[in-house]
């Protein structure tokens, strides 16, 4: 890679890093704030009820993994994670009910950040050309990342937020078996994200199920944000 290509790669990566860090920081902090509001101070004692990104970032999951995937896929694949905020659901005042609000806080915050990113785009025209281009790219990526995080985390599989919402809302005979899937949730996701598509490529069949399950509602959410902010 020559110097020009390297500089272009670094510039492109820089337009993703800030939005990723802000998105996961606010997402995780929101869980802690709402858990504290409903009676559990576990996150507060762990210093996670804060917007300081250093308290939430996982070096590999938040920075290195997303960067490697983005660069390796030419910007087509983004996946990452932060350090989960510790929540003791047993300490919530109404564990089954309050767990739903704690879980929804993260994706809900991502929707608000997506809206804020779209609104801030109105200010790009007031900036000088060079920084305006960089800021615009950050805001576009922020909209995409926050939409992706919201939709991904709302998949109804524990330990994702959507899984916790489902456990809190479904009838107990269905909720309890779903809750017992939590130790296997991440392996199942990794299987769907990486292993199944790889197998599909080997046999010439499109098995990238999550691309449709996440991609379609993610685009719908982006279109919704653009409409309500007057950008579309």
LINLIN-V549901 format. One record per backbone hydrogen bond with DSSP energy under -0.5 kcal/mol. CO is the residue of the C=O (numbers start at 1). NH is the residue of the N-H. Records with the same first field share a line. If there is no record, write none. Layout:
# LINLIN-V549901
CO = NH + NH
This chain:
# LINLIN-V549901
2 = 6
3 = 7
4 = 8
5 = 9
6 = 10
7 = 11
8 = 12
9 = 13
10 = 14
11 = 15
12 = 15
13 = 16 + 17
14 = 18
16 = 20
17 = 21
18 = 22
19 = 23
20 = 24
21 = 25
22 = 26
23 = 27
24 = 28
25 = 29
26 = 30
27 = 31
28 = 32
29 = 33
30 = 34
31 = 35
32 = 36
33 = 37
34 = 38
35 = 40
36 = 39
38 = 93
39 = 41
41 = 45
42 = 46
43 = 48 + 49
44 = 47
48 = 50
51 = 53
52 = 55
53 = 56 + 57
56 = 83
57 = 59
58 = 62 + 63
59 = 63 + 64
60 = 65
61 = 81
63 = 67
64 = 68
65 = 69
66 = 70
67 = 71
68 = 72
69 = 73
70 = 75
71 = 74
73 = 76
87 = 89
88 = 91
89 = 92
92 = 95
94 = 98
95 = 99
96 = 100
97 = 100 + 101
98 = 102
99 = 103
100 = 104
101 = 105
102 = 106
103 = 106 + 107
104 = 108
105 = 109
106 = 110
107 = 111
108 = 112
109 = 113
110 = 114
111 = 115
112 = 116
113 = 117
114 = 118
115 = 119
116 = 120
117 = 121
119 = 122
120 = 123
121 = 124
123 = 126
124 = 127
128 = 132
129 = 133
130 = 134
131 = 135
132 = 136
133 = 137
134 = 138
135 = 139
136 = 140
137 = 141
138 = 142
139 = 143
140 = 144
141 = 145
142 = 146
143 = 147
144 = 148
145 = 149
146 = 150
147 = 151
148 = 152
149 = 153
150 = 154
152 = 155
153 = 162
155 = 157 + 163
157 = 160 + 163
160 = 164
161 = 165
162 = 166
163 = 167
164 = 168
165 = 169
166 = 170
171 = 174 + 175
172 = 176
174 = 178
175 = 179
176 = 180
178 = 181
179 = 182
181 = 184 + 185
182 = 185 + 186
184 = 188
185 = 189
186 = 190
187 = 191
188 = 192
189 = 193
190 = 194 + 195
191 = 196
194 = 198
195 = 199
196 = 200
197 = 201
198 = 202
199 = 203
200 = 204 + 205
205 = 207
207 = 209
208 = 211 + 212
209 = 212 + 213
210 = 214 + 215
211 = 215
212 = 216
214 = 218
215 = 219
216 = 220
217 = 221
218 = 222
219 = 223
220 = 224
221 = 225
222 = 226
223 = 227
224 = 228
225 = 229
226 = 231 + 232
227 = 230
